[in-house]
Amino acid sequence: MKYKETKPCTSLEPYIHSFWQLKGNDSDNQWERNFPDGCPGLVVNLGDTCITDNGAAVMDFGKTYVVGAMTSYKDSLINSNTHLIGVCLKPGAFSNFYNYAPQNELTNKTIRLESAHAFDIGNVLKTRYTT
């Protein structure tokens, strides 16, 4: 598995902790543990379907997900075709980007955004993401 974090530009630092990318490799086919950091985020799946939230949620290709702040770990199944990109927001900054549900309702959950509020996968795929 390859994981890369990138810091935001100075003007976004008050809101964003980091941008990140996770790609599986040929030796991956295992559950990976993600420990809580108290930060909500957004995730776009650019690879095969990814099982997350200890098996309780599935992230499909091309879809955008809101991930609420975590209070306990989550396991995700990472395989060779996993490719996720995301934004780790700073605690308290989430409401600047998302106001469709209170943050406490999203705690420990992964929720798919409706297409009207999601990233346009066509535009996302025009950018070459490499690690």
DSSP file (Angstrom, degrees, kcal/mol; ACC not computed):
  #  RESIDUE AA STRUCTURE BP1 BP2  ACC     N-H-->O    O-->H-N    N-H-->O    O-->H-N    TCO  KAPPA ALPHA  PHI   PSI    X-CA   Y-CA   Z-CA
    1    1 A M              0   0    0      0, 0.0     2,-0.5     0, 0.0    23,-0.2   0.000 360.0 360.0 360.0 137.8    0.0    0.0    0.0
    2    2 A K  E     -A   23   0A   0     21,-3.2    21,-2.6     2,-0.0     2,-0.4  -0.953 360.0-177.9-112.7 132.1    1.2    3.5   -0.8
    3    3 A Y  E     +A   22   0A   0     -2,-0.5     2,-0.4    19,-0.2    19,-0.2  -0.997   1.3 179.4-131.5 131.6    0.0    6.4    1.3
    4    4 A K  E     -A   21   0A   0     17,-2.4    17,-2.1    -2,-0.4     2,-0.4  -0.997   8.9-163.3-136.0 133.2    0.9   10.1    0.6
    5    5 A E  E     -A   20   0A   0     -2,-0.4     2,-0.4    15,-0.2    15,-0.2  -0.908   3.8-166.3-113.1 144.6   -0.2   13.2    2.5
    6    6 A T  E     -A   19   0A   0     13,-3.0    13,-2.9    -2,-0.4    -2,-0.0  -0.998  19.7-128.0-129.7 132.8    0.2   16.7    1.1
    7    7 A K        -     0   0    0     -2,-0.4    11,-0.2    11,-0.2    10,-0.1  -0.481  30.0-114.5 -75.4 148.7   -0.2   19.9    3.2
    8    8 A P        -     0   0    0      0, 0.0    -1,-0.1     0, 0.0     5,-0.1  -0.292  36.8 -87.7 -77.2 167.1   -2.6   22.6    2.0
    9    9 A C    >>  -     0   0    0      1,-0.1     3,-1.6     3,-0.0     4,-0.9  -0.287  48.8 -97.3 -67.3 163.0   -1.6   26.0    0.9
   10   10 A T  G >4 S+     0   0    0      1,-0.3     3,-0.7     2,-0.2    -1,-0.1   0.839 121.8  57.1 -54.3 -40.4   -1.4   28.7    3.5
   11   11 A S  G 34 S+     0   0    0      1,-0.2    -1,-0.3     2,-0.1     4,-0.1   0.731 111.2  43.4 -68.5 -20.5   -4.9   30.1    2.9
   12   12 A L  G X> S+     0   0    0     -3,-1.6     4,-2.7     1,-0.1     3,-2.0   0.538  85.4  95.7 -98.7  -8.5   -6.5   26.7    3.5
   13   13 A E  T << S+     0   0    0     -4,-0.9    -1,-0.1    -3,-0.7    -2,-0.1   0.798  77.1  60.2 -55.8 -32.7   -4.4   25.7    6.6
   14   14 A P  T 34 S+     0   0    0      0, 0.0    -1,-0.3     0, 0.0    -2,-0.1   0.741 120.9  25.9 -66.2 -18.1   -7.1   27.0    9.1
   15   15 A Y  T <4 S+     0   0    0     -3,-2.0    75,-2.9     1,-0.2     2,-0.5   0.725 115.7  56.9-113.9 -32.7   -9.6   24.5    7.6
   16   16 A I  E  <  - B   0  89A   0     -4,-2.7    73,-0.2    73,-0.3    -1,-0.2  -0.912  45.7-172.8-117.2 127.0   -7.6   21.6    6.1
   17   17 A H  E    S-     0   0A   0     71,-2.6     2,-0.3    -2,-0.5    72,-0.2   0.918  71.6 -34.9 -76.3 -47.7   -5.1   19.3    7.9
   18   18 A S  E     - B   0  88A   0     70,-1.6    70,-3.3   -11,-0.2     2,-0.4  -0.988  43.6-123.0-166.6 160.9   -4.0   17.5    4.7
   19   19 A F  E     -AB   6  87A   0    -13,-2.9   -13,-3.0    -2,-0.3     2,-0.3  -0.863  41.0-173.2-101.3 147.4   -4.9   16.1    1.3
   20   20 A W  E     -AB   5  86A   0     66,-2.5    66,-2.5    -2,-0.4     2,-0.3  -0.959  20.8-160.1-144.5 161.7   -4.1   12.4    1.0
   21   21 A Q  E     -AB   4  85A   0    -17,-2.1   -17,-2.4    -2,-0.3     2,-0.4  -0.996   5.3-168.7-141.9 136.4   -4.0    9.5   -1.4
   22   22 A L  E     +AB   3  84A   0     62,-2.9    62,-2.7    -2,-0.3     2,-0.4  -0.995   7.9 178.1-128.6 127.2   -4.0    5.8   -0.8
   23   23 A K  E     -AB   2  83A   0    -21,-2.6   -21,-3.2    -2,-0.4    60,-0.2  -0.995  20.8-136.5-129.3 132.8   -3.3    3.2   -3.5
   24   24 A G        -     0   0    0     58,-2.6     2,-0.2    -2,-0.4    56,-0.2  -0.395  19.6-152.4 -76.2 162.4   -3.1   -0.5   -3.0
   25   25 A N    >   -     0   0    0     -2,-0.1     3,-2.2    53,-0.1    57,-0.1  -0.767  36.0 -84.7-128.9 179.8   -0.4   -2.6   -4.6
   26   26 A D  T 3  S+     0   0    0      1,-0.3    54,-0.2    -2,-0.2    55,-0.1   0.737 124.6  53.2 -60.1 -25.2   -0.1   -6.2   -5.8
   27   27 A S  T 3  S+     0   0    0     52,-0.1     2,-0.4    53,-0.1    -1,-0.3   0.501  89.9 101.7 -88.9  -2.4    0.8   -7.6   -2.4
   28   28 A D    <   +     0   0    0     -3,-2.2    52,-0.8     1,-0.1    53,-0.1  -0.664  20.1 124.1 -88.0 135.6   -2.3   -6.0   -0.7
   29   29 A N  E     +F   79   0B   0     -2,-0.4     2,-0.3    50,-0.2    50,-0.2  -0.130  53.3 101.8-174.4  63.4   -5.4   -7.9    0.2
   30   30 A Q  E    S-F   78   0B   0     48,-1.9    48,-2.8    46,-0.1     2,-0.4  -0.951  74.6 -92.2-149.7 162.7   -5.8   -7.2    3.8
   31   31 A W  E     -F   77   0B   0     -2,-0.3     2,-0.4    46,-0.2    46,-0.2  -0.669  37.7-159.2 -80.4 131.1   -7.7   -5.2    6.4
   32   32 A E  E     -F   76   0B   0     44,-3.1    44,-2.4    -2,-0.4     2,-0.5  -0.930  11.6-133.0-113.4 137.0   -5.9   -2.0    7.4
   33   33 A R  E     -F   75   0B   0     -2,-0.4     2,-0.6    42,-0.2    42,-0.2  -0.771  13.7-164.0 -95.3 129.6   -6.7   -0.2   10.6
   34   34 A N  E     -F   74   0B   0     40,-3.2    40,-2.1    -2,-0.5     3,-0.1  -0.959  15.4-145.5-111.6 118.2   -7.3    3.6   10.6
   35   35 A F        -     0   0    0     -2,-0.6    35,-0.1    38,-0.2    38,-0.1  -0.557  27.2 -95.0 -86.9 149.1   -7.0    5.1   14.1
   36   36 A P        +     0   0    0      0, 0.0    -1,-0.1     0, 0.0    37,-0.1  -0.316  40.0 170.1 -65.3 139.8   -9.2    8.0   15.2
   37   37 A D        -     0   0    0      2,-0.2    34,-0.1    -3,-0.1    32,-0.1   0.332  50.3-116.0-126.6   0.9   -7.8   11.5   14.8
   38   38 A G  S    S+     0   0    0     32,-0.6    31,-0.2     1,-0.2    33,-0.1   0.546  76.1 123.8  77.2   6.5  -11.0   13.5   15.5
   39   39 A C        -     0   0    0     29,-0.1    31,-0.2    52,-0.1    -1,-0.2  -0.877  51.1-147.8-106.7 127.1  -11.0   15.0   12.0
   40   40 A P        +     0   0    0      0, 0.0    49,-2.3     0, 0.0     2,-0.3  -0.364  28.8 169.4 -77.1 170.0  -13.9   14.7    9.6
   41   41 A G  E     -DC  67  88A   0     26,-2.4    26,-2.7    47,-0.2     2,-0.4  -0.964  34.0-108.6-164.8-178.5  -13.2   14.4    5.9
   42   42 A L  E     -DC  66  87A   0     45,-1.7    45,-2.4    -2,-0.3     2,-0.4  -0.973  28.0-168.2-125.0 141.1  -14.2   13.8    2.3
   43   43 A V  E     -DC  65  86A   0     22,-2.5    22,-3.1    -2,-0.4     2,-0.4  -0.995   8.7-164.0-133.5 137.3  -13.2   10.8    0.3
   44   44 A V  E     -DC  64  85A   0     41,-3.0    41,-2.3    -2,-0.4     2,-0.7  -0.986  18.1-140.0-117.4 130.3  -13.5   10.0   -3.5
   45   45 A N  E     + C   0  84A   0     18,-2.0    17,-3.2    -2,-0.4    39,-0.2  -0.817  27.4 167.9 -93.4 116.8  -13.1    6.4   -4.6
   46   46 A L        +     0   0    0     37,-3.1    38,-0.2    -2,-0.7    -1,-0.1   0.336  64.0  49.1-104.3   2.9  -11.1    6.2   -7.9
   47   47 A G  S    S-     0   0    0     36,-0.9    35,-0.2     1,-0.3     3,-0.1  -0.324 102.2 -42.0-121.8-157.2  -10.6    2.4   -7.6
   48   48 A D  S    S-     0   0    0     33,-2.3    35,-0.3     1,-0.2    -1,-0.3  -0.173  84.0 -63.7 -66.4 166.5  -12.6   -0.8   -7.1
   49   49 A T        -     0   0    0     33,-0.1     2,-0.5    -3,-0.1    11,-0.2  -0.257  56.1-150.5 -52.2 134.9  -15.3   -0.9   -4.4
   50   50 A C  E     -G   59   0C   0      9,-2.6     9,-3.1    -3,-0.1     2,-0.4  -0.958   3.7-145.4-118.3 125.1  -13.7   -0.5   -1.0
   51   51 A I  E     +G   58   0C   0     -2,-0.5    26,-2.4    26,-0.4     7,-0.2  -0.764  35.2 156.6 -87.9 130.6  -15.2   -2.1    2.1
   52   52 A T  E > > +G   57   0C   0      5,-2.9     5,-2.1    -2,-0.4     3,-0.8  -0.728  36.4  62.6-140.9-172.5  -14.7    0.2    5.2
   53   53 A D  G > 5S-     0   0    0      1,-0.3     3,-1.6    -2,-0.2    23,-0.1   0.892 128.8 -56.5  53.3  45.5  -16.1    0.9    8.7
   54   54 A N  G 3 5S-     0   0    0     21,-2.0    -1,-0.3     1,-0.3    22,-0.1   0.806 108.1 -48.6  59.1  31.9  -15.3   -2.6    9.9
   55   55 A G  G < 5S+     0   0    0     -3,-0.8    -1,-0.3    20,-0.5    -2,-0.2   0.383 120.4 105.5  92.5  -2.4  -17.4   -4.1    7.0
   56   56 A A  T < 5S+     0   0    0     -3,-1.6     2,-0.3    -4,-0.4    -3,-0.2   0.622  77.5  41.7 -86.7 -13.7  -20.4   -1.9    7.7
   57   57 A A  E   < -G   52   0C   0     -5,-2.1    -5,-2.9     2,-0.0     2,-0.4  -0.959  62.1-154.9-136.5 152.7  -20.0    0.5    4.7
   58   58 A V  E     -G   51   0C   0     -2,-0.3     2,-0.6    -7,-0.2    -7,-0.2  -0.990   6.5-153.9-126.8 133.5  -19.0    0.2    1.0
   59   59 A M  E     -G   50   0C   0     -9,-3.1    -9,-2.6    -2,-0.4     2,-0.2  -0.944  18.8-152.5-108.8 118.5  -17.4    3.0   -1.1
   60   60 A D    >   -     0   0    0     -2,-0.6     3,-1.7   -11,-0.2   -15,-0.4  -0.522  29.2 -83.2 -91.0 155.4  -18.1    2.6   -4.8
   61   61 A F  T 3  S+     0   0    0      1,-0.2   -15,-0.2    -2,-0.2    -1,-0.1  -0.246 111.4  11.6 -54.1 136.3  -16.1    3.8   -7.7
   62   62 A G  T 3  S+     0   0    0    -17,-3.2    59,-0.3     1,-0.2     2,-0.3   0.437  99.1 121.3  79.1  -0.1  -16.6    7.4   -8.7
   63   63 A K    <   -     0   0    0     -3,-1.7   -18,-2.0   -18,-0.2     2,-0.4  -0.663  54.9-136.2-100.3 153.9  -18.6    8.3   -5.6
   64   64 A T  E     -D   44   0A   0     49,-0.3    49,-2.9    -2,-0.3     2,-0.4  -0.882  21.6-165.2-108.7 139.2  -17.8   11.0   -2.9
   65   65 A Y  E     -DE  43 112A   0    -22,-3.1   -22,-2.5    -2,-0.4     2,-0.5  -0.953  18.4-140.4-128.5 143.4  -18.2   10.2    0.8
   66   66 A V  E     -DE  42 111A   0     45,-3.1    45,-2.8    -2,-0.4     2,-0.6  -0.877  19.7-160.7 -93.6 131.3  -18.4   12.3    3.9
   67   67 A V  E     -DE  41 110A   0    -26,-2.7   -26,-2.4    -2,-0.5    43,-0.2  -0.964  11.5-142.6-115.7 116.5  -16.5   10.6    6.8
   68   68 A G        -     0   0    0     41,-2.6    39,-0.1    38,-0.6   -29,-0.1  -0.248  37.6 -75.5 -72.1 163.5  -17.4   11.8   10.2
   69   69 A A        -     0   0    0     34,-0.2    39,-2.3   -31,-0.2     2,-0.4  -0.312  54.1-129.7 -56.5 140.7  -15.0   12.3   13.0
   70   70 A M        -     0   0    0    -31,-0.2   -32,-0.6    37,-0.2     3,-0.1  -0.777  28.1-179.0-101.2 139.4  -14.0    8.9   14.5
   71   71 A T  S    S+     0   0    0     -2,-0.4     2,-0.3     1,-0.2    -1,-0.1   0.465  79.0  24.1-109.0  -8.1  -14.1    8.0   18.2
   72   72 A S  S    S-     0   0    0    -38,-0.1    -1,-0.2   -37,-0.0    36,-0.1  -0.938  98.1 -76.6-146.0 169.3  -12.8    4.5   17.6
   73   73 A Y        -     0   0    0     -2,-0.3     2,-0.4   -37,-0.1   -38,-0.2  -0.152  35.7-152.0 -66.9 160.8  -10.7    2.7   14.9
   74   74 A K  E     -F   34   0B   0    -40,-2.1   -40,-3.2    -4,-0.1     2,-0.4  -0.995   4.8-146.6-129.9 139.1  -12.1    1.6   11.5
   75   75 A D  E     -F   33   0B   0     -2,-0.4   -21,-2.0   -42,-0.2   -20,-0.5  -0.885  15.5-171.6-103.3 139.0  -10.8   -1.3    9.4
   76   76 A S  E     -F   32   0B   0    -44,-2.4   -44,-3.1    -2,-0.4     2,-0.7  -0.987  25.6-122.2-129.1 139.7  -10.9   -1.0    5.6
   77   77 A L  E     -F   31   0B   0    -26,-2.4     2,-0.5    -2,-0.4   -26,-0.4  -0.732  30.7-167.4 -83.8 116.7  -10.1   -3.8    3.1
   78   78 A I  E     +F   30   0B   0    -48,-2.8   -48,-1.9    -2,-0.7     2,-0.2  -0.915  13.1 166.2-108.5 124.8   -7.3   -2.7    0.9
   79   79 A N  E >   -F   29   0B   0     -2,-0.5     3,-1.7   -50,-0.2   -50,-0.2  -0.673  54.2 -82.8-126.1-174.5   -6.5   -4.6   -2.3
   80   80 A S  T 3  S+     0   0    0    -52,-0.8   -54,-0.1     1,-0.3   -51,-0.1   0.712 126.4  49.5 -65.3 -20.3   -4.4   -4.1   -5.4
   81   81 A N  T 3  S+     0   0    0    -53,-0.1   -33,-2.3   -56,-0.1     2,-0.3   0.238  80.3 120.6-104.2  12.7   -7.2   -2.0   -7.0
   82   82 A T    <   +     0   0    0     -3,-1.7   -58,-2.6   -35,-0.2     2,-0.3  -0.617  29.9 164.9 -76.3 133.0   -7.9    0.3   -4.1
   83   83 A H  E     +B   23   0A   0     -2,-0.3   -37,-3.1   -35,-0.3   -36,-0.9  -0.791   5.1 166.9-151.8 105.4   -7.4    4.0   -5.0
   84   84 A L  E     -BC  22  45A   0    -62,-2.7   -62,-2.9    -2,-0.3     2,-0.4  -0.931  14.2-169.5-120.5 142.1   -8.8    6.6   -2.6
   85   85 A I  E     +BC  21  44A   0    -41,-2.3   -41,-3.0    -2,-0.4     2,-0.3  -0.970  21.0 162.1-125.3 148.7   -8.2   10.4   -2.5
   86   86 A G  E     -BC  20  43A   0    -66,-2.5   -66,-2.5    -2,-0.4     2,-0.4  -0.959  36.8-124.4-157.5 173.1   -9.3   12.5    0.4
   87   87 A V  E     -BC  19  42A   0    -45,-2.4   -45,-1.7    -2,-0.3     2,-0.8  -0.997  18.0-151.9-125.9 125.5   -9.3   15.7    2.4
   88   88 A C  E     -BC  18  41A   0    -70,-3.3   -71,-2.6    -2,-0.4   -70,-1.6  -0.885  20.8-156.4 -98.1 110.0   -8.7   15.6    6.2
   89   89 A L  E     -B   16   0A   0    -49,-2.3   -73,-0.3    -2,-0.8     3,-0.1  -0.495  19.3-107.3 -85.5 154.9  -10.4   18.6    7.6
   90   90 A K    >   -     0   0    0    -75,-2.9     3,-2.3    -2,-0.2     4,-0.5  -0.527  47.5 -88.0 -77.1 148.6   -9.5   20.2   10.9
   91   91 A P  T 3  S+     0   0    0      0, 0.0    -1,-0.1     0, 0.0   -52,-0.1  -0.309 116.6  19.2 -55.4 136.8  -11.9   19.7   13.8
   92   92 A G  T 3  S+     0   0    0     -3,-0.1     3,-0.2     1,-0.0     4,-0.1   0.247 105.0  88.2  86.9 -13.5  -14.5   22.4   13.8
   93   93 A A    X   +     0   0    0     -3,-2.3     3,-1.7     1,-0.2     4,-0.4   0.606  61.1  87.8 -90.9 -12.5  -13.9   23.3   10.1
   94   94 A F  G >> S+     0   0    0     -4,-0.5     3,-2.0     1,-0.3     4,-2.0   0.860  79.0  60.7 -58.4 -40.2  -16.4   20.8    8.7
   95   95 A S  G 34 S+     0   0    0      1,-0.3    -1,-0.3    -3,-0.2    -2,-0.1   0.682  93.7  66.5 -65.9 -16.0  -19.4   23.1    8.9
   96   96 A N  G <4 S+     0   0    0     -3,-1.7    -1,-0.3     1,-0.2    -2,-0.2   0.724 116.2  26.6 -71.1 -20.9  -17.6   25.5    6.5
   97   97 A F  T <4 S+     0   0    0     -3,-2.0     2,-0.4    -4,-0.4    -2,-0.2   0.632 128.5  33.3-113.6 -22.3  -17.8   22.9    3.8
   98   98 A Y     <  +     0   0    0     -4,-2.0    -1,-0.3     1,-0.1     5,-0.1  -0.967  46.0 159.1-146.1 119.5  -20.9   20.8    4.7
   99   99 A N        +     0   0    0     -2,-0.4    -4,-0.1    -3,-0.1    -1,-0.1   0.016  49.9 100.6-130.7  30.4  -24.1   22.0    6.4
  100  100 A Y  S    S+     0   0    0      1,-0.3    -1,-0.1     2,-0.0    -5,-0.0   0.598  94.3  12.4 -92.1 -12.9  -26.6   19.3    5.4
  101  101 A A  S    S-     0   0    0     -3,-0.1    -1,-0.3     5,-0.0     5,-0.1  -0.965  89.4 -95.7-157.4 146.9  -26.4   17.4    8.7
  102  102 A P    >>  -     0   0    0      0, 0.0     3,-1.3     0, 0.0     4,-0.6  -0.346  35.8-119.4 -63.5 147.4  -24.9   18.3   12.1
  103  103 A Q  H >> S+     0   0    0      1,-0.3     3,-1.5     2,-0.2     4,-0.7   0.861 111.3  61.9 -56.7 -37.7  -21.4   16.9   12.7
  104  104 A N  H 34 S+     0   0    0      1,-0.3     3,-0.4     2,-0.2    -1,-0.3   0.783  98.4  57.1 -64.4 -24.4  -22.5   14.8   15.7
  105  105 A E  H <4 S+     0   0    0     -3,-1.3    -1,-0.3     1,-0.2    -2,-0.2   0.681 107.8  48.7 -75.4 -16.9  -24.9   12.8   13.4
  106  106 A L  H X< S+     0   0    0     -3,-1.5     3,-2.3    -4,-0.6   -38,-0.6   0.512  78.2 130.6 -99.0  -7.3  -21.9   11.9   11.2
  107  107 A T  T 3< S-     0   0    0     -4,-0.7   -37,-0.2    -3,-0.4     3,-0.1  -0.235  85.2  -1.7 -53.8 128.9  -19.6   10.7   14.0
  108  108 A N  T 3  S+     0   0    0    -39,-2.3     2,-0.3     1,-0.2    -1,-0.3   0.650 112.0 114.9  64.7  19.3  -18.1    7.3   13.1
  109  109 A K    <   -     0   0    0     -3,-2.3   -41,-2.6   -40,-0.2     2,-0.5  -0.881  55.5-151.8-121.1 152.6  -20.1    7.1    9.8
  110  110 A T  E     -E   67   0A   0     -2,-0.3     2,-0.4   -43,-0.2   -43,-0.2  -0.988  25.3-177.3-117.9 118.0  -19.2    7.1    6.2
  111  111 A I  E     -E   66   0A   0    -45,-2.8   -45,-3.1    -2,-0.5     2,-0.3  -0.964  24.2-127.0-126.2 129.3  -22.0    8.5    4.1
  112  112 A R  E     -E   65   0A   0     -2,-0.4   -47,-0.3   -47,-0.2     2,-0.2  -0.536  26.3-130.5 -73.2 133.5  -22.2    8.8    0.3
  113  113 A L        -     0   0    0    -49,-2.9   -49,-0.3    -2,-0.3     5,-0.1  -0.586  24.0-108.4 -80.9 145.2  -23.0   12.3   -1.0
  114  114 A E    >>  -     0   0    0     -2,-0.2     3,-2.1     1,-0.1     4,-0.7  -0.407  36.3-107.1 -66.1 152.3  -25.7   12.8   -3.5
  115  115 A S  G >4 S+     0   0    0      1,-0.3     3,-0.6     2,-0.2    -1,-0.1   0.786 117.8  63.8 -57.4 -29.9  -24.4   13.7   -6.9
  116  116 A A  G 34 S+     0   0    0      1,-0.2    -1,-0.3     0, 0.0    -2,-0.0   0.761 114.2  33.3 -64.9 -23.3  -25.5   17.3   -6.6
  117  117 A H  G <4 S+     0   0    0     -3,-2.1    -1,-0.2     2,-0.1    -2,-0.2   0.362 105.9  91.4-111.8   1.8  -23.1   17.7   -3.7
  118  118 A A  S << S-     0   0    0     -4,-0.7     2,-0.1    -3,-0.6   -74,-0.1  -0.446  84.8 -89.1 -96.8 167.4  -20.3   15.4   -4.8
  119  119 A F        -     0   0    0     -2,-0.1     2,-0.8     1,-0.1    -1,-0.1  -0.482  44.5-109.8 -69.4 145.8  -17.2   15.8   -6.8
  120  120 A D    >>  -     0   0    0      1,-0.2     4,-2.1    -2,-0.1     3,-0.6  -0.714  26.3-155.0 -78.1 108.6  -17.6   15.5  -10.6
  121  121 A I  H 3> S+     0   0    0     -2,-0.8     4,-2.6   -59,-0.3    -1,-0.2   0.814  90.3  60.4 -60.9 -31.3  -15.7   12.2  -11.2
  122  122 A G  H 3> S+     0   0    0      1,-0.2     4,-0.8     2,-0.2    -1,-0.3   0.919 108.4  43.3 -61.3 -43.1  -15.1   13.2  -14.8
  123  123 A N  H <> S+     0   0    0     -3,-0.6     4,-0.6     2,-0.2     3,-0.4   0.877 112.8  53.0 -69.1 -37.3  -13.2   16.2  -13.7
  124  124 A V  H >< S+     0   0    0     -4,-2.1     3,-1.2     1,-0.2    -2,-0.2   0.917 107.2  51.6 -63.4 -42.5  -11.4   14.3  -11.0
  125  125 A L  H 3< S+     0   0    0     -4,-2.6    -1,-0.2     1,-0.3    -2,-0.2   0.698  95.6  69.8 -71.4 -18.2  -10.2   11.6  -13.5
  126  126 A K  H 3< S+     0   0    0     -4,-0.8     2,-0.4    -3,-0.4    -1,-0.3   0.767  89.5  75.5 -67.4 -23.7   -8.8   14.3  -15.8
  127  127 A T  S << S-     0   0    0     -3,-1.2     2,-0.7    -4,-0.6     0, 0.0  -0.739  87.2-128.9 -89.8 135.0   -6.1   14.9  -13.2
  128  128 A R        -     0   0    0     -2,-0.4     2,-0.6     2,-0.0    -2,-0.1  -0.755  22.7-162.8 -86.9 116.0   -3.4   12.3  -13.0
  129  129 A Y        +     0   0    0     -2,-0.7     2,-0.3    -4,-0.1    -2,-0.0  -0.886  19.1 162.4-102.3 118.0   -3.0   11.1   -9.4
  130  130 A T              0   0    0     -2,-0.6    -2,-0.0     1,-0.1  -107,-0.0  -0.929 360.0 360.0-130.7 156.9    0.3    9.3   -8.7
  131  131 A T              0   0    0     -2,-0.3  -128,-0.1  -128,-0.0    -1,-0.1   0.370 360.0 360.0-111.5 360.0    2.1    8.4   -5.5
